Amino acid sequence: MTLGRILAATALASGLALATSAGAVGGKKEEARIHFEQGVVLYEEGQYEQAAIAFARAYELKPSFKLLYNIGQAESELKHYARALEAFTRYLAEGGKKVPKDRVGEVKSEIERLNALVGLIIIECPVAGAKVLLDNEAKGETPLAYPIFVDIGKHEVVVKQGQDELLREVVRVAGGQRVTLEVEGAETTSTGAGTEPGVEEEDGDEGGRVWTWVALGVGGAAGIAGAAIGGAAMSKRSTLEDSCQGNHCPPGKQGEADTIETMNLTADVLFGVAAAGIVTGVILFFVEPDDESDTEVAVTPAFTGNGAGLAVGGRF
């Protein structure tokens, strides 16, 4: 079956699913369906930026983990690696056991590939509910449910509590680099000119094995993020169990249970990435040249610009 037919079938199935759902189809559901179908057509025509916007709008109107896969594909085609990585990570986390097993393997392989192409920003903030903005785009409130993935380059991070600016930093992030920004309390103010925490001058004898350290850095960052999210999930689970008697929990606690499940799955994904990064780093240590040369060792899955490897699919 050609990609066009797959996309057409996907759009048709999505429309039928919405049309047969309980209640009359209308309002946000109908608008979401329209944006999704537009996104499918745009993706098929190679208009990836417009497709990504359409899929994102459909997700905003009717959140469905399946749309995150489509968003990840469109962003990956645009070489917006950080956005693609975030979408694929959330796809596995929010989809949980609903994600087909064969799709899980494909997405995890893509996550491993993308991890070497993006950096990671960790926000350590003692203030709960502070707004975090990355390059003027809202990323959520502290503590963040997901790490901030960023493309290679310069980025501005702002943390605000109400009208008070707790932190403003401009950082340059390399592929596989983990940058930690600490908010020291409500009195922390802008530091003015951008700084580059975590960036150190390279010694002259460290020119070789670049990708070895990138892989190990990605593995270490993913492991730390996984441990943090997993620890938070365990704390939440303990609190939830204290309010339950046996298998009976008060009404309204199901949302907390779902949140805990999502956090556990996110931690599992990050631990898997950590293990892959460390193993790749060990392999590269022995095969990557130790001098400065143009030779590169490709040990990650190939991904072409025409969509080969992963294709837009799933039902809305």
VEXLO-592593 format. One record per residue (C-alpha): residue number from 1; residue in one letter; x, y, z. Coordinates in pm, whole numbers, plus 32768, in hexadecimal, padded with zeros to 4 digits. Example, Ala and Ser with C-alpha at 12.3 -4.5 7.8 and 13.67 -1.06 7.14 Angstrom:
<atom><n>1</n><res>a</res><east>84CE</east><north>7E3E</north><up>830C</up></atom>
<atom><n>2</n><res>s</res><east>8557</east><north>7F96</north><up>82CA</up></atom>
***
This chain:
<atom><n>1</n><res>m</res><east>8000</east><north>8000</north><up>8000</up></atom>
<atom><n>2</n><res>t</res><east>808B</east><north>8155</north><up>7F9E</up></atom>
<atom><n>3</n><res>l</res><east>80C4</east><north>826B</north><up>8099</up></atom>
<atom><n>4</n><res>g</res><east>7FAA</east><north>8334</north><up>7FF9</up></atom>
<atom><n>5</n><res>r</res><east>7EB2</east><north>821A</north><up>802A</up></atom>
<atom><n>6</n><res>i</res><east>7F24</east><north>81E4</north><up>818E</up></atom>
<atom><n>7</n><res>l</res><east>7EF2</east><north>8355</north><up>81DB</up></atom>
<atom><n>8</n><res>a</res><east>7D9E</east><north>8358</north><up>8131</up></atom>
<atom><n>9</n><res>a</res><east>7D30</east><north>8224</north><up>81F2</up></atom>
<atom><n>10</n><res>t</res><east>7DAF</east><north>82BF</north><up>8334</up></atom>
<atom><n>11</n><res>a</res><east>7CEA</east><north>83FE</north><up>82F7</up></atom>
<atom><n>12</n><res>l</res><east>7BB0</east><north>8338</north><up>829E</up></atom>
<atom><n>13</n><res>a</res><east>7BCE</east><north>825C</north><up>83D3</up></atom>
<atom><n>14</n><res>s</res><east>7BFE</east><north>8391</north><up>84A9</up></atom>
<atom><n>15</n><res>g</res><east>7AC6</east><north>8433</north><up>841C</up></atom>
<atom><n>16</n><res>l</res><east>79F9</east><north>82F8</north><up>8455</up></atom>
<atom><n>17</n><res>a</res><east>7A78</east><north>82D7</north><up>85B7</up></atom>
<atom><n>18</n><res>l</res><east>7A0C</east><north>8438</north><up>8609</up></atom>
<atom><n>19</n><res>a</res><east>78C0</east><north>8417</north><up>8554</up></atom>
<atom><n>20</n><res>t</res><east>785B</east><north>82DE</north><up>8614</up></atom>
<atom><n>21</n><res>s</res><east>78C5</east><north>8358</north><up>876B</up></atom>
<atom><n>22</n><res>a</res><east>77BF</east><north>8391</north><up>8878</up></atom>
<atom><n>23</n><res>g</res><east>76F5</east><north>84CE</north><up>8845</up></atom>
<atom><n>24</n><res>a</res><east>76E3</east><north>85B0</north><up>8719</up></atom>
<atom><n>25</n><res>v</res><east>7820</east><north>860B</north><up>8666</up></atom>
<atom><n>26</n><res>g</res><east>7863</east><north>877F</north><up>867B</up></atom>
<atom><n>27</n><res>g</res><east>7922</east><north>8891</north><up>8724</up></atom>
<atom><n>28</n><res>k</res><east>7A88</east><north>8844</north><up>877F</up></atom>
<atom><n>29</n><res>k</res><east>7A7A</east><north>86DA</north><up>8709</up></atom>
<atom><n>30</n><res>e</res><east>7A0B</east><north>873D</north><up>85AD</up></atom>
<atom><n>31</n><res>e</res><east>7B0E</east><north>8851</north><up>8599</up></atom>
<atom><n>32</n><res>a</res><east>7C1C</east><north>8762</north><up>860F</up></atom>
<atom><n>33</n><res>r</res><east>7BBA</east><north>8667</north><up>8504</up></atom>
<atom><n>34</n><res>i</res><east>7BD1</east><north>8771</north><up>83F6</up></atom>
<atom><n>35</n><res>h</res><east>7D2D</east><north>87DF</north><up>8467</up></atom>
<atom><n>36</n><res>f</res><east>7DA3</east><north>8675</north><up>8477</up></atom>
<atom><n>37</n><res>e</res><east>7D2D</east><north>8629</north><up>8316</up></atom>
<atom><n>38</n><res>q</res><east>7DD0</east><north>876A</north><up>829B</up></atom>
<atom><n>39</n><res>g</res><east>7F12</east><north>86FE</north><up>8344</up></atom>
<atom><n>40</n><res>v</res><east>7F0B</east><north>85AD</north><up>8293</up></atom>
<atom><n>41</n><res>v</res><east>7EE0</east><north>8651</north><up>813E</up></atom>
<atom><n>42</n><res>l</res><east>7FF0</east><north>8752</north><up>8184</up></atom>
<atom><n>43</n><res>y</res><east>80E3</east><north>8646</north><up>81F9</up></atom>
<atom><n>44</n><res>e</res><east>80A3</east><north>8579</north><up>80C0</up></atom>
<atom><n>45</n><res>e</res><east>80EF</east><north>86AD</north><up>7FED</up></atom>
<atom><n>46</n><res>g</res><east>8236</east><north>86EB</north><up>80A6</up></atom>
<atom><n>47</n><res>q</res><east>81B5</east><north>8823</north><up>8159</up></atom>
<atom><n>48</n><res>y</res><east>8245</east><north>87AF</north><up>82A5</up></atom>
<atom><n>49</n><res>e</res><east>823B</east><north>88FA</north><up>835F</up></atom>
<atom><n>50</n><res>q</res><east>80CB</east><north>8931</north><up>8311</up></atom>
<atom><n>51</n><res>a</res><east>8085</east><north>87C4</north><up>8365</up></atom>
<atom><n>52</n><res>a</res><east>812E</east><north>87E5</north><up>84B7</up></atom>
<atom><n>53</n><res>i</res><east>805B</east><north>8919</north><up>8506</up></atom>
<atom><n>54</n><res>a</res><east>7F1C</east><north>8867</north><up>849E</up></atom>
<atom><n>55</n><res>f</res><east>7F6A</east><north>8730</north><up>8570</up></atom>
<atom><n>56</n><res>a</res><east>7FC5</east><north>8808</north><up>869C</up></atom>
<atom><n>57</n><res>r</res><east>7E7C</east><north>88C7</north><up>8682</up></atom>
<atom><n>58</n><res>a</res><east>7DBA</east><north>8781</north><up>866E</up></atom>
<atom><n>59</n><res>y</res><east>7E6D</east><north>8705</north><up>87A7</up></atom>
<atom><n>60</n><res>e</res><east>7E1E</east><north>884C</north><up>885A</up></atom>
<atom><n>61</n><res>l</res><east>7CAB</east><north>8827</north><up>880A</up></atom>
<atom><n>62</n><res>k</res><east>7C93</east><north>86B2</north><up>884F</up></atom>
<atom><n>63</n><res>p</res><east>7DC8</east><north>8626</north><up>88FF</up></atom>
<atom><n>64</n><res>s</res><east>7E17</east><north>84CB</north><up>887E</up></atom>
<atom><n>65</n><res>f</res><east>7F68</east><north>8420</north><up>88AA</up></atom>
<atom><n>66</n><res>k</res><east>7F4C</east><north>83A1</north><up>8744</up></atom>
<atom><n>67</n><res>l</res><east>7F72</east><north>8504</north><up>86C1</up></atom>
<atom><n>68</n><res>l</res><east>80C2</east><north>8526</north><up>8771</up></atom>
<atom><n>69</n><res>y</res><east>8150</east><north>8422</north><up>8682</up></atom>
<atom><n>70</n><res>n</res><east>80DE</east><north>84F1</north><up>8557</up></atom>
<atom><n>71</n><res>i</res><east>816D</east><north>862C</north><up>85F3</up></atom>
<atom><n>72</n><res>g</res><east>82B9</east><north>857E</north><up>862F</up></atom>
<atom><n>73</n><res>q</res><east>82CC</east><north>850D</north><up>84C6</up></atom>
<atom><n>74</n><res>a</res><east>8286</east><north>8666</north><up>8437</up></atom>
<atom><n>75</n><res>e</res><east>837D</east><north>8710</north><up>8522</up></atom>
<atom><n>76</n><res>s</res><east>8488</east><north>860C</north><up>84D1</up></atom>
<atom><n>77</n><res>e</res><east>8461</east><north>8653</north><up>835D</up></atom>
<atom><n>78</n><res>l</res><east>8495</east><north>87C3</north><up>83AC</up></atom>
<atom><n>79</n><res>k</res><east>85D2</east><north>8768</north><up>846E</up></atom>
<atom><n>80</n><res>h</res><east>8534</east><north>87F8</north><up>85A9</up></atom>
<atom><n>81</n><res>y</res><east>85D7</east><north>86E0</north><up>8669</up></atom>
<atom><n>82</n><res>a</res><east>8583</east><north>875A</north><up>87C7</up></atom>
<atom><n>83</n><res>r</res><east>8411</east><north>877E</north><up>8779</up></atom>
<atom><n>84</n><res>a</res><east>840F</east><north>862A</north><up>86D2</up></atom>
<atom><n>85</n><res>l</res><east>84BB</east><north>858A</north><up>87FF</up></atom>
<atom><n>86</n><res>e</res><east>83C3</east><north>8629</north><up>88EF</up></atom>
<atom><n>87</n><res>a</res><east>829B</east><north>85B4</north><up>881E</up></atom>
<atom><n>88</n><res>f</res><east>8319</east><north>844D</north><up>8801</up></atom>
<atom><n>89</n><res>t</res><east>836F</east><north>843C</north><up>8975</up></atom>
<atom><n>90</n><res>r</res><east>8215</east><north>84B9</north><up>89D4</up></atom>
<atom><n>91</n><res>y</res><east>8178</east><north>83CA</north><up>88D6</up></atom>
<atom><n>92</n><res>l</res><east>8206</east><north>829E</north><up>8990</up></atom>
<atom><n>93</n><res>a</res><east>81C0</east><north>8334</north><up>8AE7</up></atom>
<atom><n>94</n><res>e</res><east>8059</east><north>839C</north><up>8AA5</up></atom>
<atom><n>95</n><res>g</res><east>8004</east><north>8272</north><up>89CC</up></atom>
<atom><n>96</n><res>g</res><east>8089</east><north>8174</north><up>8AC6</up></atom>
<atom><n>97</n><res>k</res><east>800A</east><north>8015</north><up>8A84</up></atom>
<atom><n>98</n><res>k</res><east>7F2C</east><north>8095</north><up>8968</up></atom>
<atom><n>99</n><res>v</res><east>805A</east><north>80C3</north><up>8886</up></atom>
<atom><n>100</n><res>p</res><east>808A</east><north>7F90</north><up>87A3</up></atom>
<atom><n>101</n><res>k</res><east>81C2</east><north>7EC7</north><up>87FB</up></atom>
<atom><n>102</n><res>d</res><east>825A</east><north>7EE7</north><up>86A0</up></atom>
<atom><n>103</n><res>r</res><east>8226</east><north>8060</north><up>86AB</up></atom>
<atom><n>104</n><res>v</res><east>82D2</east><north>8073</north><up>87FF</up></atom>
<atom><n>105</n><res>g</res><east>840F</east><north>7FE0</north><up>876B</up></atom>
<atom><n>106</n><res>e</res><east>840B</east><north>80D0</north><up>8644</up></atom>
<atom><n>107</n><res>v</res><east>83D6</east><north>8202</north><up>871C</up></atom>
<atom><n>108</n><res>k</res><east>84E2</east><north>819D</north><up>8818</up></atom>
<atom><n>109</n><res>s</res><east>85DB</east><north>8179</north><up>86F9</up></atom>
<atom><n>110</n><res>e</res><east>8581</east><north>82D5</north><up>8680</up></atom>
<atom><n>111</n><res>i</res><east>85A4</east><north>835F</north><up>87E1</up></atom>
<atom><n>112</n><res>e</res><east>8703</east><north>82CD</north><up>87F7</up></atom>
<atom><n>113</n><res>r</res><east>8761</east><north>8372</north><up>86AC</up></atom>
<atom><n>114</n><res>l</res><east>86D5</east><north>84C3</north><up>8713</up></atom>
<atom><n>115</n><res>n</res><east>877C</east><north>84C2</north><up>8868</up></atom>
<atom><n>116</n><res>a</res><east>88D0</east><north>84FA</north><up>87C6</up></atom>
<atom><n>117</n><res>l</res><east>8846</east><north>8626</north><up>8707</up></atom>
<atom><n>118</n><res>v</res><east>87AD</east><north>86E9</north><up>8826</up></atom>
<atom><n>119</n><res>g</res><east>880E</east><north>8770</north><up>8979</up></atom>
<atom><n>120</n><res>l</res><east>875C</east><north>8761</north><up>8AC5</up></atom>
<atom><n>121</n><res>i</res><east>870B</east><north>887F</north><up>8BB2</up></atom>
<atom><n>122</n><res>i</res><east>86B7</east><north>882D</north><up>8D1A</up></atom>
<atom><n>123</n><res>i</res><east>8609</east><north>8936</north><up>8DF0</up></atom>
<atom><n>124</n><res>e</res><east>8645</east><north>8919</north><up>8F66</up></atom>
<atom><n>125</n><res>c</res><east>854D</east><north>8A03</north><up>900C</up></atom>
<atom><n>126</n><res>p</res><east>84E2</east><north>8A05</north><up>917C</up></atom>
<atom><n>127</n><res>v</res><east>83A7</east><north>8AC4</north><up>911E</up></atom>
<atom><n>128</n><res>a</res><east>827B</east><north>89F6</north><up>90AD</up></atom>
<atom><n>129</n><res>g</res><east>819A</east><north>8A84</north><up>8F9E</up></atom>
<atom><n>130</n><res>a</res><east>829D</east><north>8B6A</north><up>8F00</up></atom>
<atom><n>131</n><res>k</res><east>8271</east><north>8B91</north><up>8D88</up></atom>
<atom><n>132</n><res>v</res><east>838E</east><north>8B1C</north><up>8CA9</up></atom>
<atom><n>133</n><res>l</res><east>83C3</east><north>8BB4</north><up>8B50</up></atom>
<atom><n>134</n><res>l</res><east>84BB</east><north>8B3F</north><up>8A4B</up></atom>
<atom><n>135</n><res>d</res><east>84FD</east><north>8C3A</north><up>8937</up></atom>
<atom><n>136</n><res>n</res><east>83B4</east><north>8CE8</north><up>8996</up></atom>
<atom><n>137</n><res>e</res><east>82F3</east><north>8BA0</north><up>897B</up></atom>
<atom><n>138</n><res>a</res><east>8242</east><north>8B21</north><up>8AB5</up></atom>
<atom><n>139</n><res>k</res><east>82C4</east><north>89CC</north><up>8B23</up></atom>
<atom><n>140</n><res>g</res><east>81EF</east><north>899C</north><up>8C5C</up></atom>
<atom><n>141</n><res>e</res><east>820B</east><north>89E1</north><up>8DCE</up></atom>
<atom><n>142</n><res>t</res><east>8305</east><north>8968</north><up>8ED0</up></atom>
<atom><n>143</n><res>p</res><east>833C</east><north>8851</north><up>8F17</up></atom>
<atom><n>144</n><res>l</res><east>8333</east><north>87F6</north><up>8DA6</up></atom>
<atom><n>145</n><res>a</res><east>829D</east><north>86A3</north><up>8D4E</up></atom>
<atom><n>146</n><res>y</res><east>8394</east><north>8678</north><up>8C2C</up></atom>
<atom><n>147</n><res>p</res><east>84FD</east><north>86E8</north><up>8BF7</up></atom>
<atom><n>148</n><res>i</res><east>8532</east><north>8804</north><up>8AFE</up></atom>
<atom><n>149</n><res>f</res><east>85C7</east><north>8783</north><up>89BB</up></atom>
<atom><n>150</n><res>v</res><east>8672</east><north>888D</north><up>88E6</up></atom>
<atom><n>151</n><res>d</res><east>8716</east><north>8896</north><up>8790</up></atom>
<atom><n>152</n><res>i</res><east>8889</east><north>88DB</north><up>877A</up></atom>
<atom><n>153</n><res>g</res><east>88CA</east><north>8A50</north><up>879E</up></atom>
<atom><n>154</n><res>k</res><east>887B</east><north>8B7E</north><up>8875</up></atom>
<atom><n>155</n><res>h</res><east>8740</east><north>8B8B</north><up>894A</up></atom>
<atom><n>156</n><res>e</res><east>86A6</east><north>8C7B</north><up>8A45</up></atom>
<atom><n>157</n><res>v</res><east>8602</east><north>8BEC</north><up>8B7D</up></atom>
<atom><n>158</n><res>v</res><east>851E</east><north>8CBE</north><up>8C5A</up></atom>
<atom><n>159</n><res>v</res><east>847B</east><north>8C53</north><up>8DA1</up></atom>
<atom><n>160</n><res>k</res><east>8369</east><north>8D36</north><up>8E28</up></atom>
<atom><n>161</n><res>q</res><east>8287</east><north>8D35</north><up>8F5A</up></atom>
<atom><n>162</n><res>g</res><east>816B</east><north>8E23</north><up>8F16</up></atom>
<atom><n>163</n><res>q</res><east>820D</east><north>8F69</north><up>8EAA</up></atom>
<atom><n>164</n><res>d</res><east>8358</east><north>8F14</north><up>8F52</up></atom>
<atom><n>165</n><res>e</res><east>8470</east><north>8E92</north><up>8E78</up></atom>
<atom><n>166</n><res>l</res><east>852B</east><north>8D89</north><up>8F3A</up></atom>
<atom><n>167</n><res>l</res><east>862A</east><north>8D32</north><up>8E2E</up></atom>
<atom><n>168</n><res>r</res><east>8693</east><north>8D98</north><up>8CD2</up></atom>
<atom><n>169</n><res>e</res><east>87B3</east><north>8CE0</north><up>8C2E</up></atom>
<atom><n>170</n><res>v</res><east>8836</east><north>8CC3</north><up>8ACB</up></atom>
<atom><n>171</n><res>v</res><east>88EC</east><north>8B7A</north><up>8A97</up></atom>
<atom><n>172</n><res>r</res><east>8996</east><north>8ACE</north><up>8973</up></atom>
<atom><n>173</n><res>v</res><east>8950</east><north>895A</north><up>8969</up></atom>
<atom><n>174</n><res>a</res><east>8A0B</east><north>8851</north><up>88A3</up></atom>
<atom><n>175</n><res>g</res><east>8984</east><north>8702</north><up>8830</up></atom>
<atom><n>176</n><res>g</res><east>896A</east><north>8611</north><up>8956</up></atom>
<atom><n>177</n><res>q</res><east>89BC</east><north>8724</north><up>8A50</up></atom>
<atom><n>178</n><res>r</res><east>88FF</east><north>8745</north><up>8B98</up></atom>
<atom><n>179</n><res>v</res><east>88E0</east><north>88A4</north><up>8C28</up></atom>
<atom><n>180</n><res>t</res><east>8857</east><north>88DB</north><up>8D86</up></atom>
<atom><n>181</n><res>l</res><east>87CB</east><north>8A2F</north><up>8DE8</up></atom>
<atom><n>182</n><res>e</res><east>8791</east><north>8A70</north><up>8F58</up></atom>
<atom><n>183</n><res>v</res><east>868E</east><north>8B66</north><up>8FD8</up></atom>
<atom><n>184</n><res>e</res><east>8709</east><north>8BD5</north><up>9129</up></atom>
<atom><n>185</n><res>g</res><east>85BE</east><north>8C60</north><up>91A7</up></atom>
<atom><n>186</n><res>a</res><east>84CA</east><north>8D7C</north><up>916D</up></atom>
<atom><n>187</n><res>e</res><east>85DB</east><north>8E86</north><up>9181</up></atom>
<atom><n>188</n><res>t</res><east>86A5</east><north>8DF8</north><up>905F</up></atom>
<atom><n>189</n><res>t</res><east>86AF</east><north>8EF8</north><up>8F44</up></atom>
<atom><n>190</n><res>s</res><east>8730</east><north>8F0F</north><up>8DE5</up></atom>
<atom><n>191</n><res>t</res><east>88A5</east><north>8EE1</north><up>8DB9</up></atom>
<atom><n>192</n><res>g</res><east>88A9</east><north>8FCE</north><up>8C8F</up></atom>
<atom><n>193</n><res>a</res><east>8991</east><north>8F47</north><up>8B83</up></atom>
<atom><n>194</n><res>g</res><east>8964</east><north>8DDA</north><up>8B30</up></atom>
<atom><n>195</n><res>t</res><east>8A37</east><north>8CD7</north><up>8BDE</up></atom>
<atom><n>196</n><res>e</res><east>8A8D</east><north>8B77</north><up>8B7D</up></atom>
<atom><n>197</n><res>p</res><east>8A6F</east><north>8A94</north><up>8CAE</up></atom>
<atom><n>198</n><res>g</res><east>8B06</east><north>8941</north><up>8C7B</up></atom>
<atom><n>199</n><res>v</res><east>8BD6</east><north>89B0</north><up>8B50</up></atom>
<atom><n>200</n><res>e</res><east>8D4A</east><north>8994</north><up>8B8A</up></atom>
<atom><n>201</n><res>e</res><east>8E76</east><north>89DB</north><up>8AAF</up></atom>
<atom><n>202</n><res>e</res><east>8EF2</east><north>889E</north><up>8A0B</up></atom>
<atom><n>203</n><res>d</res><east>9056</east><north>8833</north><up>8A53</up></atom>
<atom><n>204</n><res>g</res><east>9137</east><north>87FE</north><up>892B</up></atom>
<atom><n>205</n><res>d</res><east>914D</east><north>8686</north><up>8968</up></atom>
<atom><n>206</n><res>e</res><east>8FD6</east><north>8650</north><up>895A</up></atom>
<atom><n>207</n><res>g</res><east>8FAA</east><north>8673</north><up>87E4</up></atom>
<atom><n>208</n><res>g</res><east>8F67</east><north>8500</north><up>87A9</up></atom>
<atom><n>209</n><res>r</res><east>8E44</east><north>841F</north><up>87FE</up></atom>
<atom><n>210</n><res>v</res><east>8D45</east><north>8539</north><up>87E4</up></atom>
<atom><n>211</n><res>w</res><east>8C1D</east><north>8452</north><up>87A9</up></atom>
<atom><n>212</n><res>t</res><east>8C8C</east><north>836E</north><up>88C2</up></atom>
<atom><n>213</n><res>w</res><east>8C5C</east><north>8487</north><up>89BD</up></atom>
<atom><n>214</n><res>v</res><east>8B1B</east><north>84F7</north><up>8915</up></atom>
<atom><n>215</n><res>a</res><east>8A86</east><north>8399</north><up>893A</up></atom>
<atom><n>216</n><res>l</res><east>8AF8</east><north>837B</north><up>8AA3</up></atom>
<atom><n>217</n><res>g</res><east>8A75</east><north>84D8</north><up>8AEE</up></atom>
<atom><n>218</n><res>v</res><east>8920</east><north>8486</north><up>8A5A</up></atom>
<atom><n>219</n><res>g</res><east>8914</east><north>8343</north><up>8B23</up></atom>
<atom><n>220</n><res>g</res><east>8971</east><north>83F5</north><up>8C64</up></atom>
<atom><n>221</n><res>a</res><east>8877</east><north>850F</north><up>8C31</up></atom>
<atom><n>222</n><res>a</res><east>875D</east><north>841E</north><up>8BE0</up></atom>
<atom><n>223</n><res>g</res><east>87B3</east><north>834C</north><up>8D12</up></atom>
<atom><n>224</n><res>i</res><east>87AA</east><north>847B</north><up>8DF7</up></atom>
<atom><n>225</n><res>a</res><east>8661</east><north>84F5</north><up>8D65</up></atom>
<atom><n>226</n><res>g</res><east>85CD</east><north>8396</north><up>8D81</up></atom>
<atom><n>227</n><res>a</res><east>8638</east><north>8379</north><up>8EEB</up></atom>
<atom><n>228</n><res>a</res><east>85A0</east><north>84CC</north><up>8F3F</up></atom>
<atom><n>229</n><res>i</res><east>8453</east><north>847E</north><up>8E9A</up></atom>
<atom><n>230</n><res>g</res><east>844D</east><north>831B</north><up>8F27</up></atom>
<atom><n>231</n><res>g</res><east>8493</east><north>839E</north><up>9086</up></atom>
<atom><n>232</n><res>a</res><east>837B</east><north>849B</north><up>9068</up></atom>
<atom><n>233</n><res>a</res><east>828F</east><north>8386</north><up>8FF3</up></atom>
<atom><n>234</n><res>m</res><east>82E9</east><north>82AD</north><up>9120</up></atom>
<atom><n>235</n><res>s</res><east>82A5</east><north>83D0</north><up>920B</up></atom>
<atom><n>236</n><res>k</res><east>8153</east><north>8412</north><up>916B</up></atom>
<atom><n>237</n><res>r</res><east>80FA</east><north>829F</north><up>9179</up></atom>
<atom><n>238</n><res>s</res><east>814F</east><north>8291</north><up>92EB</up></atom>
<atom><n>239</n><res>t</res><east>806E</east><north>83BB</north><up>932E</up></atom>
<atom><n>240</n><res>l</res><east>7F54</east><north>8321</north><up>9263</up></atom>
<atom><n>241</n><res>e</res><east>7F6F</east><north>81D2</north><up>9317</up></atom>
<atom><n>242</n><res>d</res><east>7F58</east><north>8281</north><up>9467</up></atom>
<atom><n>243</n><res>s</res><east>7E05</east><north>8311</north><up>9406</up></atom>
<atom><n>244</n><res>c</res><east>7D7F</east><north>81C1</north><up>938E</up></atom>
<atom><n>245</n><res>q</res><east>7D03</east><north>8098</north><up>9453</up></atom>
<atom><n>246</n><res>g</res><east>7D65</east><north>7F58</north><up>93A5</up></atom>
<atom><n>247</n><res>n</res><east>7CEC</east><north>7F6F</north><up>923E</up></atom>
<atom><n>248</n><res>h</res><east>7BEC</east><north>807B</north><up>928F</up></atom>
<atom><n>249</n><res>c</res><east>7C52</east><north>81E4</north><up>9251</up></atom>
<atom><n>250</n><res>p</res><east>7B87</east><north>8323</north><up>9281</up></atom>
<atom><n>251</n><res>p</res><east>7AD5</east><north>83AF</north><up>914E</up></atom>
<atom><n>252</n><res>g</res><east>7BAA</east><north>849B</north><up>9082</up></atom>
<atom><n>253</n><res>k</res><east>7CF1</east><north>83DE</north><up>90C0</up></atom>
<atom><n>254</n><res>q</res><east>7CF0</east><north>8332</north><up>8F6B</up></atom>
<atom><n>255</n><res>g</res><east>7D8C</east><north>8466</north><up>8ECE</up></atom>
<atom><n>256</n><res>e</res><east>7EB2</east><north>844C</north><up>8FBE</up></atom>
<atom><n>257</n><res>a</res><east>7ED9</east><north>82DB</north><up>8F6B</up></atom>
<atom><n>258</n><res>d</res><east>7EE4</east><north>832A</north><up>8DF5</up></atom>
<atom><n>259</n><res>t</res><east>7FEA</east><north>8437</north><up>8E32</up></atom>
<atom><n>260</n><res>i</res><east>80C1</east><north>8340</north><up>8EF4</up></atom>
<atom><n>261</n><res>e</res><east>80A3</east><north>8240</north><up>8DDA</up></atom>
<atom><n>262</n><res>t</res><east>810D</east><north>8346</north><up>8CDB</up></atom>
<atom><n>263</n><res>m</res><east>8239</east><north>83AE</north><up>8DAD</up></atom>
<atom><n>264</n><res>n</res><east>82A4</east><north>8242</north><up>8DDA</up></atom>
<atom><n>265</n><res>l</res><east>8295</east><north>8204</north><up>8C62</up></atom>
<atom><n>266</n><res>t</res><east>835A</east><north>8342</north><up>8C1D</up></atom>
<atom><n>267</n><res>a</res><east>8463</east><north>82D0</north><up>8D13</up></atom>
<atom><n>268</n><res>d</res><east>8473</east><north>8179</north><up>8C6A</up></atom>
<atom><n>269</n><res>v</res><east>84A7</east><north>821C</north><up>8B15</up></atom>
<atom><n>270</n><res>l</res><east>85BC</east><north>82FB</north><up>8B9D</up></atom>
<atom><n>271</n><res>f</res><east>8667</east><north>81D2</north><up>8C46</up></atom>
<atom><n>272</n><res>g</res><east>865D</east><north>8119</north><up>8AF9</up></atom>
<atom><n>273</n><res>v</res><east>86FB</east><north>8244</north><up>8A4C</up></atom>
<atom><n>274</n><res>a</res><east>8801</east><north>8255</north><up>8B61</up></atom>
<atom><n>275</n><res>a</res><east>885E</east><north>80E8</north><up>8B34</up></atom>
<atom><n>276</n><res>a</res><east>8873</east><north>810F</north><up>89B9</up></atom>
<atom><n>277</n><res>g</res><east>894A</east><north>8247</north><up>89DA</up></atom>
<atom><n>278</n><res>i</res><east>8A3F</east><north>81A3</north><up>8AC7</up></atom>
<atom><n>279</n><res>v</res><east>8A5C</east><north>8067</north><up>89F2</up></atom>
<atom><n>280</n><res>t</res><east>8A90</east><north>813B</north><up>88B8</up></atom>
<atom><n>281</n><res>g</res><east>8B98</east><north>8208</north><up>896E</up></atom>
<atom><n>282</n><res>v</res><east>8C57</east><north>80CE</north><up>89D4</up></atom>
<atom><n>283</n><res>i</res><east>8C4E</east><north>804B</north><up>886E</up></atom>
<atom><n>284</n><res>l</res><east>8CC3</east><north>8198</north><up>87E1</up></atom>
<atom><n>285</n><res>f</res><east>8DDF</east><north>81A7</north><up>88DD</up></atom>
<atom><n>286</n><res>f</res><east>8E7D</east><north>807D</north><up>882D</up></atom>
<atom><n>287</n><res>v</res><east>8E23</east><north>80CD</north><up>86C3</up></atom>
<atom><n>288</n><res>e</res><east>8E2C</east><north>824A</north><up>86AC</up></atom>
<atom><n>289</n><res>p</res><east>8F7E</east><north>82DE</north><up>8649</up></atom>
<atom><n>290</n><res>d</res><east>9033</east><north>8388</north><up>8768</up></atom>
<atom><n>291</n><res>d</res><east>90BE</east><north>849D</north><up>868C</up></atom>
<atom><n>292</n><res>e</res><east>9014</east><north>85BC</north><up>85DB</up></atom>
<atom><n>293</n><res>s</res><east>8F9A</east><north>8532</north><up>8490</up></atom>
<atom><n>294</n><res>d</res><east>8E6B</east><north>8545</north><up>83B0</up></atom>
<atom><n>295</n><res>t</res><east>8E16</east><north>83D7</north><up>83E7</up></atom>
<atom><n>296</n><res>e</res><east>8CCA</east><north>8395</north><up>848F</up></atom>
<atom><n>297</n><res>v</res><east>8C40</east><north>824B</north><up>8510</up></atom>
<atom><n>298</n><res>a</res><east>8ACA</east><north>822C</north><up>84D3</up></atom>
<atom><n>299</n><res>v</res><east>8A2C</east><north>8140</north><up>85CC</up></atom>
<atom><n>300</n><res>t</res><east>88CE</east><north>81D6</north><up>85D9</up></atom>
<atom><n>301</n><res>p</res><east>87A8</east><north>8180</north><up>84F5</up></atom>
<atom><n>302</n><res>a</res><east>87A4</east><north>8236</north><up>83A6</up></atom>
<atom><n>303</n><res>f</res><east>8689</east><north>832B</north><up>835C</up></atom>
<atom><n>304</n><res>t</res><east>865A</east><north>83CC</north><up>820A</up></atom>
<atom><n>305</n><res>g</res><east>85AF</east><north>8513</north><up>81B7</up></atom>
<atom><n>306</n><res>n</res><east>849C</east><north>846B</north><up>80EE</up></atom>
<atom><n>307</n><res>g</res><east>83FC</east><north>83CF</north><up>8220</up></atom>
<atom><n>308</n><res>a</res><east>8498</east><north>8276</north><up>8208</up></atom>
<atom><n>309</n><res>g</res><east>84B8</east><north>81C3</north><up>8352</up></atom>
<atom><n>310</n><res>l</res><east>837B</east><north>8249</north><up>83F5</up></atom>
<atom><n>311</n><res>a</res><east>8241</east><north>82BC</north><up>8346</up></atom>
<atom><n>312</n><res>v</res><east>8117</east><north>838A</north><up>83B2</up></atom>
<atom><n>313</n><res>g</res><east>800B</east><north>829C</north><up>8424</up></atom>
<atom><n>314</n><res>g</res><east>7F1D</east><north>823F</north><up>853A</up></atom>
<atom><n>315</n><res>r</res><east>7DBB</east><north>82B0</north><up>856F</up></atom>
<atom><n>316</n><res>f</res><east>7D4C</east><north>83FC</north><up>85FE</up></atom>
***
